[in-house]
Amino acid sequence: MHVPLVDLRAQYLPLKSEIMAAFEDILDSMQLFIGPRQKTFERQFAAFCGCEHGVSVSNGTDALALALRACEIGPGDEVITVSNTFIATVEAVAMVGARPVFVDIDPETHLMDWRQLEQALSPRSKAILPVHLYGHAAEMGPIVEFARAHGLRIIEDASQAHGATYNGQRVGSLGDIGCFSLYFSKNLGAYGEAGICTTNDAVLAERMRMIRDHGSRVKYHHELMGVNCRMDEMQAAVLLVKMPHLEEWNAARRACAHTYNEQLRDVVKAVPVECSWGTHVYCYYVIQVDERDRFVKAMQESGVGVNIHYPVPIHLQPACASYGFQPGSLPATEEVTKHIVSLPMYPELTSEQIQYVVDKVRKHARAGD
Ligand SMILES: *Cc1c(COP(=O)(O)O)cnc(C)c1O
């Protein structure tokens, strides 16, 4: 048997005729940008998150940069975030000319440790950018409280957490702006590049709409220096077909994760934690093992797709060399990086496939004892 890390075709096949019909419709009308589907998707996705406004964009990285720009964060400003994330979180900060300042993670949850915010604070701090990593909400209560006490904006990187909740509230609605990637392998994915920002702040929403379309409300009238980061109508069509399935897909991911948890808890170093405050939506299912590299090789040889999210923490990447972070500066982040492995995770996994993965993990995690 071969079990891939993700299987996009398994999701596509039952939706194929609906998606093709929508593509045909768009091409017949030739309304390719800021069309009816994109507007409907914005409304539906914002409502899903418990937000008033949705601003669709070209990808998740642009969503983050657009949110920062709308909050008027730029050169000379600092944004407090985590290093245990995909590079895009930090790239967005760099794209607007601001400087990333890292806090370490809680080693149990792999999420931002709000207890360290105080020491990251400076007169230049303008925003906190927590990441709902792997599909689990960061501990937003104390983060929001800290931000409000110090006049900081909160921009959520919810790119791995479509539908995840914190104390019953959906991520994307917990700070000033929520940013989502709609990359094809996320919990909700287009068939190309796409992303969306959510907010309850009408002023920020309007500013984001303007900036994403060359700084204009009316064509060829540019009120401010913007960018082009619009979503196209073909991607919106795919997202509208998929949107009604998101909750059932997240439930399937959770069921699969719970089977993995029960069957693997006794043989691996750690299975994912679900905190009392949140509903985990398992964009990635990440365990920790000893002798990780040997384990990864053995799993691949057994036909199981595995991956590492992420093998090198962002503060130690060559791209960040100019900031001058040293190894040892974020000990919890650096430690988990050595042990993490992601197992196959997608809603269409069959019980036979799940059992096969479980059997192989039990075999290869034990071989290292
Ligand atoms: C995928 C992802 C992004 C970037 O999204 P793109 O759509 O690929 O630009 C940003 N942050 C996190 C945490 C992600 O997982």
The ligand as a Gaussian input file, in Angstrom:
#p B3LYP/6-31G(d) Opt

LIG

0 1
 C        0.581000      28.518000       3.705000
 C        0.908000      29.504000       4.745000
 C        1.109000      30.868000       4.456000
 C        1.231000      31.435000       3.057000
 O        0.252000      31.182000       2.206000
 P        0.465000      31.211000       0.620000
 O       -0.945000      31.145000       0.143000
 O        1.263000      30.017000       0.251000
 O        1.125000      32.478000       0.267000
 C        1.326000      31.744000       5.508000
 N        1.390000      31.315000       6.772000
 C        1.239000      30.010000       7.087000
 C        1.323000      29.606000       8.520000
 C        1.010000      29.066000       6.087000
 O        0.883000      27.777000       6.402000

